[in-house]
Protein backbone atom coordinates (compact mmCIF):
# COMPACT_ATOMS: atom_id res chain seq x y z
CA UNK A 1 0.00 0.00 0.00
CA UNK A 2 2.83 2.39 0.85
CA UNK A 3 4.49 1.67 -2.50
CA UNK A 4 1.26 2.31 -4.42
CA UNK A 5 0.80 5.62 -2.63
CA UNK A 6 4.37 6.59 -3.49
CA UNK A 7 3.96 5.70 -7.16
CA UNK A 8 0.60 7.48 -7.26
CA UNK A 9 2.19 10.59 -5.77
CA UNK A 10 4.93 10.52 -8.41
CA UNK A 11 2.36 10.22 -11.21
CA UNK A 12 0.34 13.14 -9.84
CA UNK A 13 3.48 15.28 -9.38
CA UNK A 14 4.66 14.59 -12.93
CA UNK A 15 1.32 15.53 -14.45
CA UNK A 16 0.96 18.60 -12.27
CA UNK A 17 4.44 19.85 -13.17
CA UNK A 18 3.92 19.04 -16.87
CA UNK A 19 0.76 21.14 -16.85
CA UNK A 20 2.52 23.96 -15.02
CA UNK A 21 5.35 23.92 -17.56
CA UNK A 22 2.84 24.06 -20.41
CA UNK A 23 1.03 27.06 -18.91
CA UNK A 24 4.24 28.96 -18.26
CA UNK A 25 5.65 28.32 -21.72
CA UNK A 26 2.48 28.31 -23.80
CA UNK A 27 3.75 30.90 -26.29
CA UNK A 28 6.80 28.74 -27.08
CA UNK A 29 4.68 25.67 -27.60
CA UNK A 30 2.40 27.70 -29.88
CA UNK A 31 5.43 28.84 -31.86
CA UNK A 32 6.59 25.23 -32.12
CA UNK A 33 3.15 24.20 -33.38
CA UNK A 34 3.26 26.91 -36.05
CA UNK A 35 6.74 25.77 -37.15
CA UNK A 36 5.65 22.12 -37.39
CA UNK A 37 2.46 22.95 -39.30
CA UNK A 38 4.43 25.19 -41.67
CA UNK A 39 6.95 22.40 -42.26
CA UNK A 40 4.13 19.92 -42.95
CA UNK A 41 2.50 22.37 -45.38
CA UNK A 42 5.79 22.86 -47.24
CA UNK A 43 6.44 19.12 -47.45
CA UNK A 44 2.95 18.01 -48.52
CA UNK A 45 3.29 18.97 -52.22
CA UNK A 46 6.50 16.91 -52.42
CA UNK A 47 5.37 13.99 -50.25
CA UNK A 48 5.02 11.36 -52.98
CA UNK A 49 8.28 12.19 -54.75
CA UNK A 50 10.30 12.50 -51.55
CA UNK A 51 8.92 9.22 -50.23
CA UNK A 52 10.10 7.43 -53.37
CA UNK A 53 13.52 9.08 -53.06
CA UNK A 54 13.88 8.22 -49.37
CA UNK A 55 12.94 4.59 -49.82
CA UNK A 56 15.71 2.17 -50.75
CA UNK A 57 14.08 -0.23 -53.17
CA UNK A 58 14.80 -3.96 -53.32
CA UNK A 59 17.16 -4.51 -56.23
CA UNK A 60 15.12 -7.20 -57.97
CA UNK A 61 12.50 -9.79 -57.19
CA UNK A 62 13.91 -12.97 -55.71
CA UNK A 63 17.28 -11.39 -54.96
CA UNK A 64 18.68 -11.47 -51.42
CA UNK A 65 20.55 -8.25 -52.17
CA UNK A 66 19.21 -5.29 -50.19
CA UNK A 67 16.53 -7.42 -48.52
CA UNK A 68 18.35 -6.80 -45.22
CA UNK A 69 17.06 -3.21 -45.38
CA UNK A 70 13.47 -4.37 -45.11
CA UNK A 71 14.35 -6.53 -42.12
CA UNK A 72 16.33 -3.67 -40.57
CA UNK A 73 13.41 -1.29 -41.06
CA UNK A 74 11.06 -3.76 -39.37
CA UNK A 75 13.38 -4.00 -36.36
CA UNK A 76 13.89 -0.24 -36.10
CA UNK A 77 10.16 0.32 -36.42
CA UNK A 78 9.68 -1.52 -33.12
CA UNK A 79 11.46 1.36 -31.34
CA UNK A 80 8.32 3.42 -31.89
CA UNK A 81 5.85 0.66 -31.01
CA UNK A 82 4.32 1.62 -27.66
CA UNK A 83 3.22 -1.89 -26.76
CA UNK A 84 6.48 -3.57 -27.77
CA UNK A 85 8.89 -1.07 -26.24
CA UNK A 86 7.37 1.34 -23.72
CA UNK A 87 5.20 -1.18 -21.90
CA UNK A 88 8.13 -3.61 -21.77
CA UNK A 89 10.43 -0.88 -20.42
CA UNK A 90 7.80 0.00 -17.82
CA UNK A 91 7.36 -3.65 -16.87
CA UNK A 92 11.11 -4.12 -16.44
CA UNK A 93 12.32 -0.69 -15.36
CA UNK A 94 9.72 0.11 -12.70
CA UNK A 95 10.08 -3.17 -10.75
CA UNK A 96 13.88 -2.77 -10.85
CA UNK A 97 13.61 0.78 -9.55
CA UNK A 98 11.32 -0.46 -6.77
CA UNK A 99 13.65 -3.33 -5.86
CA UNK A 100 16.60 -0.92 -5.74
CA UNK A 101 14.46 1.50 -3.70
CA UNK A 102 15.36 4.30 -6.10
CA UNK A 103 12.62 6.94 -6.16
CA UNK A 104 14.72 8.83 -8.74
CA UNK A 105 14.58 5.95 -11.21
CA UNK A 106 10.89 5.44 -10.53
CA UNK A 107 10.36 9.04 -11.62
CA UNK A 108 12.53 8.57 -14.71
CA UNK A 109 10.69 5.44 -15.84
CA UNK A 110 7.26 6.99 -15.24
CA UNK A 111 8.17 10.32 -16.90
CA UNK A 112 9.35 8.58 -20.07
CA UNK A 113 6.37 6.22 -20.01
CA UNK A 114 3.76 8.97 -19.71
CA UNK A 115 5.44 11.07 -22.41
CA UNK A 116 5.03 8.14 -24.81
CA UNK A 117 1.56 7.24 -23.51
CA UNK A 118 0.09 10.72 -24.00
CA UNK A 119 1.82 10.98 -27.37
CA UNK A 120 0.14 7.76 -28.45
CA UNK A 121 -3.25 8.85 -27.12
CA UNK A 122 -3.03 12.19 -28.93
CA UNK A 123 -2.10 10.50 -32.21
CA UNK A 124 -5.08 8.18 -31.98
CA UNK A 125 -7.37 11.14 -31.40
CA UNK A 126 -6.08 13.08 -34.41
CA UNK A 127 -5.65 10.32 -36.99
CA UNK A 128 -9.26 9.16 -37.34
CA UNK A 129 -10.40 12.78 -37.62
CA UNK A 130 -7.93 13.50 -40.41
CA UNK A 131 -8.20 10.20 -42.26
CA UNK A 132 -5.17 10.51 -44.51
CA UNK A 133 -4.53 7.27 -46.43
CA UNK A 134 -1.24 5.47 -45.90
CA UNK A 135 0.97 5.23 -48.99
CA UNK A 136 0.67 1.43 -48.81
CA UNK A 137 -3.09 1.61 -49.50
CA UNK A 138 -2.45 2.76 -53.06
CA UNK A 139 -5.43 5.11 -53.04
CA UNK A 140 -5.39 8.80 -53.93
CA UNK A 141 -4.02 11.04 -51.20
CA UNK A 142 -6.49 13.27 -49.39
CA UNK A 143 -8.52 13.82 -46.25
CA UNK A 144 -11.24 11.37 -45.21
CA UNK A 145 -12.57 12.71 -41.89
CA UNK A 146 -13.66 10.32 -39.14
CA UNK A 147 -12.37 7.21 -40.84
CA UNK A 148 -11.85 4.23 -38.52
CA UNK A 149 -9.98 2.16 -41.11
CA UNK A 150 -6.33 1.56 -40.22
CA UNK A 151 -5.29 2.28 -43.80
CA UNK A 152 -6.51 5.87 -43.37
CA UNK A 153 -4.51 6.62 -40.22
CA UNK A 154 -1.38 8.00 -41.84
CA UNK A 155 -1.05 11.49 -40.30
CA UNK A 156 0.69 11.84 -37.96
CA UNK A 157 2.93 8.79 -37.60
CA UNK A 158 2.21 7.01 -34.32
CA UNK A 159 5.53 5.15 -34.20
CA UNK A 160 7.44 8.38 -34.81
CA UNK A 161 5.42 10.24 -32.17
CA UNK A 162 6.09 7.55 -29.55
CA UNK A 163 9.77 7.30 -30.47
CA UNK A 164 10.35 11.06 -30.26
CA UNK A 165 8.32 11.43 -27.06
CA UNK A 166 10.51 8.75 -25.49
CA UNK A 167 13.73 10.20 -26.91
CA UNK A 168 12.95 13.82 -26.01
CA UNK A 169 11.93 13.09 -22.43
CA UNK A 170 15.00 10.92 -21.87
CA UNK A 171 17.31 13.46 -23.53
CA UNK A 172 16.07 16.14 -21.13
CA UNK A 173 16.42 13.81 -18.15
CA UNK A 174 19.83 12.53 -19.22
CA UNK A 175 21.49 14.99 -21.67
CA UNK A 176 24.53 12.75 -22.46
CA UNK A 177 22.08 10.27 -24.04
CA UNK A 178 20.70 12.86 -26.48
CA UNK A 179 22.54 11.75 -29.62
CA UNK A 180 21.94 7.98 -29.23
CA UNK A 181 18.24 8.28 -28.38
CA UNK A 182 17.56 10.73 -31.22
CA UNK A 183 19.42 8.49 -33.66
CA UNK A 184 17.14 5.66 -32.60
CA UNK A 185 14.04 7.84 -32.86
CA UNK A 186 15.10 9.15 -36.28
CA UNK A 187 15.74 5.63 -37.51
CA UNK A 188 12.24 4.65 -36.39
CA UNK A 189 10.83 7.51 -38.49
CA UNK A 190 12.90 6.41 -41.51
CA UNK A 191 11.71 2.82 -41.06
CA UNK A 192 8.08 3.85 -41.37
CA UNK A 193 8.80 5.42 -44.75
CA UNK A 194 10.98 2.52 -45.87
CA UNK A 195 8.12 0.13 -45.02
CA UNK A 196 5.74 2.37 -47.02
CA UNK A 197 3.53 3.04 -43.99
CA UNK A 198 3.93 6.83 -43.86
CA UNK A 199 4.70 9.91 -45.95
CA UNK A 200 7.49 12.36 -44.97
CA UNK A 201 4.89 14.89 -43.74
CA UNK A 202 3.48 12.24 -41.40
CA UNK A 203 6.94 11.77 -39.92
CA UNK A 204 7.43 15.52 -39.39
CA UNK A 205 4.03 15.72 -37.69
CA UNK A 206 4.99 12.80 -35.45
CA UNK A 207 8.32 14.42 -34.55
CA UNK A 208 6.58 17.63 -33.50
CA UNK A 209 3.89 15.88 -31.47
CA UNK A 210 6.35 13.52 -29.80
CA UNK A 211 8.75 16.35 -28.94
CA UNK A 212 5.86 18.28 -27.35
CA UNK A 213 5.02 15.51 -24.88
CA UNK A 214 8.69 14.67 -24.34
CA UNK A 215 9.48 18.26 -23.37
CA UNK A 216 6.53 18.41 -20.96
CA UNK A 217 7.41 15.27 -19.02
CA UNK A 218 11.17 15.72 -19.26
CA UNK A 219 10.76 19.20 -17.78
CA UNK A 220 8.34 17.87 -15.15
CA UNK A 221 10.95 15.34 -14.00
CA UNK A 222 13.69 17.97 -13.79
CA UNK A 223 11.47 20.38 -11.86
CA UNK A 224 10.61 17.71 -9.30
CA UNK A 225 14.26 16.70 -8.91
CA UNK A 226 15.25 20.33 -8.26
CA UNK A 227 12.47 20.64 -5.69
CA UNK A 228 13.64 17.49 -3.90
CA UNK A 229 17.26 18.70 -3.92
CA UNK A 230 16.47 22.13 -2.49
N, C-alpha and C positions, 0 to 999 in steps of 0.2 A: 504493500500500500504506500509506503514511504517513497519507494522508487517511482511509482506511477505519479504521485504528486509532484515529484521532482521533475520528471519528464514533461508532465503537463504544464508546469510552471515555465520550463524552457520554451515550450511551443508557444505559449501565450506571450512570453517576453519577445521572442523572435518576431511574431506577427505584429505586436504593438510597436516595436522599434522599426520594422519595415514600413508600417503605415506612417509613422512619424517622419521617417526619412523621405517618403514620397511627398508628404505635405510640405516639408521644408524646402524641397528641391523640385517642386512641381514644374517650374518654368524650364528647368534643364531637361526634364523628361519630355515636356511638350516639344522642346527644340529637337530632341532626339527622335521623337515621333515624326516630326516634319521632315527631318533628314532621311529617315528610313522610307517614308512614303514617296519622297522625291526620287530617291534611288530606285525604288520599285517602278515608279512611273517612267523613268528614263530607260530602264532595262526592258520593260514590257514589249516595246516594238521590236526588240532584237532577241527576244526569248528563244524562239525556235532555232534561229541560226546559231546563237551562242551555245545552246544546248548541244547541237550537233558537233560544234567545234570542241566543246569541253569533253564530250564522250570519246573514249578510246575504243574504237570498234574492234570486234573480233576480226582477225585477218581473213579467214575464210572458213566456210562451214566444214566441220569435221576435223579441223586443225586444232592441235593442242596449244599452238602458239597464241599468246596473249590471253588464253582462257583464264590464266591465273588472276587477271585483273578483275574479272567478274567475281571470282571467289574472294579476292581481297576486298572488293567493294561490299560484298555481303557481310564479311566480318567487321569491317569498319562501320557499317550501317548499324550494327548492334550497339555501338557506343551511344547512339541517340535513342535507343529503344528503352522507354521508361521501365517496362516490366522485366526486361532482361538484364538491365544494368542497375538502375536506381533502387528498385525494390531489393535486388540481391545485395547491393552495397549497404542498404539499410538493415537488412536481415543479418548481415555479417558484422558491419561496423558498429551498430548500436549495442548488440550484446557484448562485443569486445570492450567497448568503452565502459559499459556497466561493470563488467568483470574486473577491469582495471581501475574502477572507481574514479574515472576521469570525467568530471563534469564538462571540462573544456572540449573533449572529443565528442561527448554527447551533443554539445551545441553545434560543433562542426558538422557532424553527420546529419543532424536534423535541419540545419540551415541549408545545406546542399540539397537534401531531399525535398524540402518544401519549395525551393527555387524551381527545381525540375517539375514537381507536382503541379504547382500553379501555372507554370509554363504550359504543361500538357493540357490542363483544364481550359486555359484560355484558347489554345489552338482549337480544341474540340468544340468551343463555343463559336469561334469565327468561321471555321471551315464549312460547316453545313450552310451557314448563311450566305457565304460567297459562292460556293458550288463551282469552283474552277476545275475543269477536267484535268486529270493527270496526263502527261504526255503518252503514257503507255496505253491509254484508252483508244488512241487513234482518232478521236472525234475532234471537231473543230473547237478551237479555244474560245472561251467566253465565260460569261457569268450565268450560273443556273441557281438562283437563290433557293435556300431551304431544301437542298438536295441531301438525302440521307445515304445515297450510294457512295461507297468507298472510293470508286473511280472518279468522283467529283469533289474530292477533298484534297486538292493540290496546294492551295494557298491558305496559310503559310505551311512550310514543311514542319511537321511535328517532330521528326527525328532531330532536325537541325535546332529547333527551339529547345528541346530537352538537353541536347548536347551543349549548347551555348549557355543555357541557364546553369547547368552543372559546372561548366568550365569557368564562367564569369564569377560565380559565387566562390568557387574554390580559389581562383586567382586573387580575389580580394582578401580572402582569409589567409592564404599562403602565397604571397607574391612571387617567391622563387619558382613556384610551379606554373607560372603564367604561360611561358612558351610551350612546355609539353602539353598542358591541358587544352590550349587553343589549337595546337597542331592536331590533336585528336578530334576536337570539335569540328575544325575545318575539314578534316578528312571524312568525317561523318556526312557533312554537307555535300562534299564532292561525290561520295558514294551514292547518295540519293539521285544525283544527276546521272551518274554512270549506269545505275540500274534502271534509268528511264522512269523514275517515280515522280520527279519534280523538275520544274523549270528553274532557271537561275533566279528569277524574281521571287519564287517561292522560298528559295534558300536565303535570300537577303531579308525577306520578311521574317523568317524563322530566326535569323541572327539577331535582328532588332528586338523581337519579342523575348527571346531567350536572355539577351543581355539585360533587358529591363528587369526581369525577375531575379536574375543573378546579382545585379547591383543592389536591389532592395534587400535581399537576404544576406548577401555578403556584408553590406553596411550594417545590417541589424546585428549580425554576430560581432563585428568589431566594436560597435557601440556598447554592447553588453559586456564585452571583455574589458573595455576601458572603465566601465562603471564598477566592475568587480575589483579592478586593480586599484581604484582610487579610494 
